[in-house]
């Protein structure tokens, strides 16, 4: 192998190692998604316009989508919305917290 060819191969191997290290540092997993040609063209065009790799653009779009999603409501919040909390008439306001109402409970 000539010195020039060996040098070029060494540089390519080093570039591959750097890229592999960068990807493994992210603890990534790979998924496959089928796209129609129109969507694929839009991704390619947007990535070129922003000077980013297609994968980077897609990751950013997914993060943005999930960050914008509303969080799930708690049971308490749902109960309040439905009017189920505090809906019994004629009972003391501190029924669930005052120990005197627990006397004899469970006997």
N, C-alpha and C positions, 0 to 999 in steps of 0.2 A: 504494500500500500504506500502510495507516495505521501510525502510530508504534507502537501497541500490538501490532499483528500482526507488524510488522517485529521488534520486541523479542523476542517469543515465538519467532519463527522463528530469530533469532540465537542464543537460548539453546539451542534444540534442536540447531542446527548445532554449537554449542560442545560440547554433551554428546556428540554423535556423534563429534566429533574426539577428545575425551578418551578415549572408549571404544575407538576405533580405535587410538589410540596405545598404550593399555594392552595390547590384544590383540597388536599388532604387536611390542611389546617382548618378548613371550613366545616369538616365533618359532614360532607354532603352525601346525599343519596341521589340516585338517578331515576327519573321517571320518563315514560314515553307518552306523548300526546299526539293524536292525529289532528291535523289542521287542514282546512280546505286551502286551495291555492291563493284565494284572495286574502285570507288572514295571514298566511305565511308571507305574502308579498308586503303586507302592511308592517309586519314585524321587521322584516329585512330592511325596508325603507326607513322606518323609525330608528332602528339601530344605527344605520349608516348616517342618518341626519344628526344623531346625538353623539356619534363617535364611540359607540359602545358595542359590545358583543351582544348577539341576540339573546343568549342565556342570561346575561346580566340584566337586560331590559325586561325579560320575562320575570325574573326573580323580583325585581323592583315593583313590577305591576302586581304580582301576587302579594307581596308585603303590603303594598298600598291598599289593596282590596281587603285583606284581612284586618288591617289596622282600622279601616273605616267601618267595619261591621259592628253593629251595636252589641253590647254584652248581653248575655242572658239575664232575665230578671230573676230575682230570688223569690222563694215561696212567699215571704213576707210582702214583697212588693206586689205580687199577683193577688194575694189575699186582700191587700188594701184597695187595689183597683176594683176588685169584685165586690167590695163592701162586706167581706166576711169577717173582718177583724173589728171587734167591738159592736157586733150586730145584735147582741142579746139585750133586750130591754128589761129594766127593773132589777138588774144585778149590780153589785158594788163595782166601782171603777177599779179597785185594787184586788179583784178576785184572784188573779193569777199570781200575785206577789205577796199577799198578806198571809203569814203563817196561821193566823187564827181560823182562816177558812179551811185549813188542811186538817184540823182536829177530827179524828175519827175516820179520815179518808183511808180506804183500803182495808178496813177492819171487817 
